[in-house]
């Protein structure tokens, strides 16, 4: 399992280029994983990562790398305001989910609270 990308610095201003580098890195890591007979899981990130925090962002990755699976982090899906996106991840990519990080937060920081201690449940998870 890995955090697939965290775009910082000037990368935020060159998102397409930064995402391209992330995909190249993922390809290289996946080649090693396949050679070692390891299944690669990528985790949904938090919005500040600028890549792979929204459910729709995963489809091009899954199209390019059919072997990759998803680690759904419920807490990450709750960050950035609005409704928790876990149900959308499940709806779009449920067949790819092979690991779940179940934790809660108040929508502002990745607090790793017990489920029900934050706002995920009240926001419609």
N, C-alpha and C positions, 0 to 999 in steps of 0.2 A: 504494500500500500504506500502511495506517495502523494504528497501535495504537488500537483502538477505544475503550478506556475504561481509566481508572485511578482507582478510587474511593478517596479518602483522607479524612482528617479525620472530620467528623461524618457524612459520606456512608456510612461503614461501618455506622452505626447506623440509617440510612434507606435500605437497599439498594434497595428497590422504587422509591423516588423517584429515587435516583441512576441506577438502570438506565433509568428512564423518560427522564431527561435525556440519557443516552447514546444511546438510540434516537432521540430528537428530533434530536440533533446528527448522528447517522449519516444520518438522512433528509435533512437540509439539505445535507450534504456530497455525498450520492449524487445529489441533484438537480443540483448544479453539475457533478459528474463526467459524468452522462448528457448534459447540455447541451454538454459539451466532448468528447463521444465517448471518455471515459476509463473503463476498467473499474476498479472499486473493489475492492481486496483488503483484507480485514481479517485481522490476525494473531492467532493464539491467544496469550493473555497468560499471565503467571505468576500463581500463586495470590494473591500480595499485591495484585494489581489488583482482586480481589473481583468480577470479571466477565469472562466469556469466556475462562476458563482451562480449563474442562471441556468435553469434546466435546458433551455434551447441551445446554449453554447456547447453542450456535450455531443450533439448529433454529428457535427463534422469530425470530431475525434473518434467517435464510434464507427463512423463510415470509413475513416482512414485506417483504423486499427481495430478490426473485429474481435481480436483476442482480449482487448482491454475490458475490464469490469469496473463497476462503480462502488465506491464506499460512500454511502449516504450519511453525512453528518447532519443530524437534525438541528443541532445548535447553529451551525453555519447557515443552514437554510432559513433560520429565523432572523438573521442579521440584515441590517439595511433598511428597516422600516417596512411597513405593510404586512401582509399575511405571510405566515411561514410557508415556504415553497416546497416543503417535504412532499406534500401530496402531489404536487406537479411533477417532481422528480420520479415519484412512484408511478404516476400515470404514464409519463413519457418513456421512462427507462427502467421500469420495475424488473423486466427480464434480465437486466444487466447488474442489478444490485446483488452483491455477494457478501457484503459486510455493512454493518450499521454502527455508527457512533451515536448513542442515545444520550443526549444531554440537553439542558435547557439554559436559557438566558433571558434578559430583558430587552433584547433586540438591538443593543448598542455595542456590546463587547462579548467576546467568546468566553463566558464565565464558567462553563462546564458545571452548571448547577444540576442537581437531581431533577428528573422529569417531574413537572408540576410545580417546581419552585420558581420558575420564571413565567414568561408570557406565552410560550408556544401553545399551550392547551387553550388558553382563553382567546388566542388569535386564530383559532380554527385549524389546528393541525389535524 
